[in-house]
Amino acid sequence: MGVTMSKKSKKEYLEKMRIRYAGRSGKKGKTVLIDEFCEVTGHDRKYGIKLLTRNRGVEGSGGARGRPKTYGEGELSVLKEIWFLAEQPCGKRLSPVLPMWLKSYKKRNGKLGYGVEKKLKEISPAQIDRLLGPTKTQNPNRRIRTPKSNQALKAVTPIRAESWDVHEPGWIEADTVAHCGGSMNGSFIWSLSMTDIFSGWTEIRSVWNRGQHGVCERFEQIEADLPFQIKGVDTDNGGEFLNWHFHSYFKERLESVELTRSRPYHKNDQAHIEQKNYTHVRQLLGYDRLDNEDLVEVTNELLVKWSLWNNLYCSTMKQIEKRREGSRQIRKHEKHPKPPCERLIEHRESIGQKSKVKVLRELYKASDPIEMKEEIEKGLRKIYKLVNQIKAKKGEEEATAVGIGNPLRYAPGNSNPNSREKKQKKPKTKRATVSSKLSQPAAA
């Protein structure tokens, strides 16, 4: 076994060799030094070259050399602003719609800097993720328990556990999201969400306490706004769906709608809508408690605009293949993500009505993503302003109920519980113990 060098010796030897390597010119001379360095230290040749050329660990060095940065602060600032406006999608979803966003961005902020627009149009999805990596944060997903369902309807509602294989719009998944603030006690607002498997078209509506009548009423509003006809609805086992009112709404019509349900405690059976519950509901309204009925219609108006904005301007990645190789499950997605509206226009024959396709095209061309986003932000500020007012009002009522804020609470004769004045101590009495009782003389 050969003698090995210590770390200190290697560091001293490396500093000497760097000086010699920097002063040596010519390929042959440098090759001799590299051979000598690798033989003495035992390093791999490529690693030895990096140590000698990049000046690692040497004070006053210029750092690692390489290609200059392609994207500077100008590109990053524009990309970051558009990314926030587009609700922070991943690079693969942002890349196909970035030219459309740049067009709207230039309309509002004027021409971009020299070369900035060209670079952003040519940027790859992976580079988008790399540039925005330091800005991204992870939000914890909080679990909310589900309510009990109607056991009688489970026998007549078949389970759908296999993957969706549809080639036309109209097959949807539906679910509800509780805005309870972590406590299921009392009454509060729920969000009813549905997504189309084929196109990714997603609609969100708010409902108070997700009662049978309220959920069906919101579903009727969603169905009226859809650019296609519903053919099948897949839900979980919640009581808002497994009830006879909801069942008769879809079954008692000329063209019956197929109703299916997922397996209990298998969220992956509804992977499409579970994903939308976070990206379309939680990222907008968060996890706060919305327990005032006056907020229902205001929230519903916001969710209508929010749903349309997502369907027009936010691209989705559609899975085109899934296979298993041994223990690995391999999924393939389409190379060019598209917004749901664009996907429906391209497959206009599946919609069936030319008037709806025409409306989609006109809506897609006439609207502006940044203007719509500003309206959504205004609506969101309005909602949380009302939430804060309601909280403040509740705080005043609770304070009055316990005496806080009452001008007569410290009137003469009333004691202040928070006063620092010393209270008179009661004389201590000696506690009678068993031994003291036994020591006392017996009564005559």
Secondary structure, DSSP 8 states (H G I E B T S, - for coil): ------HHHHHHHHHHHHHHHHH--SHHHHHHHHHHHHHHH---HHHHHHHHHH-TT-TT---------SS-HHHHHHHHHHHHHTTS--HHHHGGGHHHHHHHHHHHH----TTHHHHHHH--HHHHHHHHGGG---------------GGGGTTS-B--S----SSTTEEEEEEEE-BTT--SS--EEEEEEEETTT--EEEEEEETT-HHHHHHHHHHHHHH-SS---EEEE-S-TTTSSHHHHHHHHSSSS--EEEE--TT-GGGGHHHHHHIIIIIIHHHTT-B---TTHHHHHHHHHHHHHHHHHHH--B--EEEEEEETTEEEEEE-SS-B-HHHHHHHTHHHH--HHHHHHHHHHHHH--HHHHHHHHHHHHHHHHHHHHHHHHHHHHHHHHHTTTT-TTTTSTT---TT--S------------HHHHHHS----
